[in-house]
Amino acid sequence: MKDNPLDLSLLIEQHKKEIWAFKMKESEWVKTKNQLDGNKRIIEEMSSQIQDLRKRNSEVENEMAILKGIGNNSPEMKELKRDNKYLAEQVSHYRDILKKAGF
């Protein structure tokens, strides 16, 4: 059986079209994979940040619980108020001295 050159050129042309279509699909696959890899990195970073924020939030909640446990009527707060009152009186006393001295 003799090969018809026309049939062979049609087959070659068809093959070139198939190769081009495959290259276009492959290009889209690579693009999609790159986008997915980028999104994966973003998700991993955000997950890490969420874990850090949860940990910090837990620490803050613990600190708030301690502060609430101390309360305004605790001995520590009473002492702090007494110290603040004493310091305020000292500041007032020194202001009076400065005013009398002309400052």
ZANU-764383 format. One record per residue (C-alpha): residue in three letters; x, z, y. Coordinates in Angstrom, 3 decimals. Each point is the difference from the previous one (the first is absolute). Layout:
% ZANU-764383
PT/r/px/pz/py
PT/ALA/X/Z/Y
...
//
This chain:
% ZANU-764383
PT/r/px/pz/py
PT/MET/0.000/0.000/0.000
PT/LYS/1.396/-1.042/3.357
PT/ASP/-0.109/2.433/2.887
PT/ASN/-1.862/-1.321/2.941
PT/PRO/2.024/0.692/3.192
PT/LEU/-3.234/0.387/1.933
PT/ASP/-1.229/2.728/-2.352
PT/LEU/3.350/1.772/0.265
PT/SER/-0.026/-0.053/3.817
PT/LEU/-3.560/1.394/-0.022
PT/LEU/1.101/2.787/-2.319
PT/ILE/2.981/0.782/2.245
PT/GLU/-2.228/0.063/3.083
PT/GLN/-2.500/2.265/-1.772
PT/HIS/2.826/2.302/-1.095
PT/LYS/1.336/0.221/3.589
PT/LYS/-3.469/1.013/1.223
PT/GLU/-0.247/2.677/-2.689
PT/ILE/3.454/1.341/0.905
PT/TRP/-0.983/0.122/3.689
PT/ALA/-3.245/1.842/-0.816
PT/PHE/1.917/2.473/-2.163
PT/LYS/2.558/0.606/2.793
PT/MET/-2.825/0.674/2.457
PT/LYS/-1.606/2.513/-2.398
PT/GLU/3.379/1.629/-0.638
PT/SER/0.545/0.315/3.748
PT/GLU/-3.356/1.794/0.362
PT/TRP/0.874/2.302/-2.908
PT/VAL/3.311/0.944/1.643
PT/LYS/-1.734/0.605/3.330
PT/THR/-2.646/2.187/-1.663
PT/LYS/2.648/1.953/-1.930
PT/ASN/1.954/0.668/3.204
PT/GLN/-3.146/1.234/1.730
PT/LEU/-0.830/2.255/-2.948
PT/ASP/3.535/1.414/-0.064
PT/GLY/-0.204/0.739/3.742
PT/ASN/-3.387/1.656/-0.402
PT/LYS/1.326/2.049/-2.907
PT/ARG/2.850/1.321/2.169
PT/ILE/-2.444/0.880/2.788
PT/ILE/-2.255/1.841/-2.451
PT/GLU/2.961/1.914/-1.453
PT/GLU/1.152/1.036/3.493
PT/MET/-3.506/1.059/1.016
PT/SER/-0.426/1.963/-3.235
PT/SER/3.232/1.840/0.723
PT/GLN/-1.142/0.744/3.559
PT/ILE/-3.371/1.243/-1.254
PT/GLN/1.752/2.368/-2.418
PT/ASP/2.221/1.277/2.820
PT/LEU/-3.032/0.529/2.247
PT/ARG/-1.859/1.829/-2.758
PT/LYS/2.995/2.273/-0.517
PT/ARG/0.291/0.690/3.749
PT/ASN/-3.750/0.603/0.240
PT/SER/0.241/2.529/-2.823
PT/GLU/2.857/1.758/1.800
PT/VAL/-1.993/0.141/3.236
PT/GLU/-3.049/1.339/-1.829
PT/ASN/2.172/2.739/-1.509
PT/GLU/1.388/0.877/3.428
PT/MET/-3.528/0.117/1.432
PT/ALA/-1.110/2.294/-2.808
PT/ILE/2.872/2.343/0.794
PT/LEU/-0.866/-0.020/3.697
PT/LYS/-3.654/0.661/-0.746
PT/GLY/1.060/2.835/-2.301
PT/ILE/1.923/1.611/2.833
PT/GLY/-3.014/-0.160/2.324
PT/ASN/-0.392/1.401/3.502
PT/ASN/-0.480/3.600/-1.133
PT/SER/3.012/0.204/-2.282
PT/PRO/2.818/2.418/0.877
PT/GLU/2.265/-2.975/0.698
PT/MET/-2.395/-1.490/2.553
PT/LYS/-0.605/3.395/1.637
PT/GLU/3.745/0.455/0.373
PT/LEU/0.364/-3.503/1.403
PT/LYS/-2.756/0.643/2.564
PT/ARG/1.642/3.304/0.965
PT/ASP/3.370/-1.748/0.420
PT/ASN/-1.579/-2.763/2.090
PT/LYS/-1.691/2.569/2.251
PT/TYR/3.306/1.825/0.470
PT/LEU/1.812/-3.248/0.856
PT/ALA/-2.760/-0.995/2.448
PT/GLU/0.373/3.372/1.746
PT/GLN/3.776/-0.476/0.232
PT/VAL/-0.415/-3.485/1.479
PT/SER/-2.489/1.370/2.543
PT/HIS/2.386/2.833/0.895
PT/TYR/2.915/-2.401/0.568
PT/ARG/-2.229/-2.291/2.112
PT/ASP/-0.883/2.942/2.224
PT/ILE/3.688/0.866/0.386
PT/LEU/0.797/-3.627/0.923
PT/LYS/-2.856/-0.137/2.530
PT/LYS/1.224/3.216/1.668
PT/ALA/3.482/-1.497/0.135
PT/GLY/-1.355/-3.043/1.808
PT/PHE/0.117/-2.556/-2.796
//
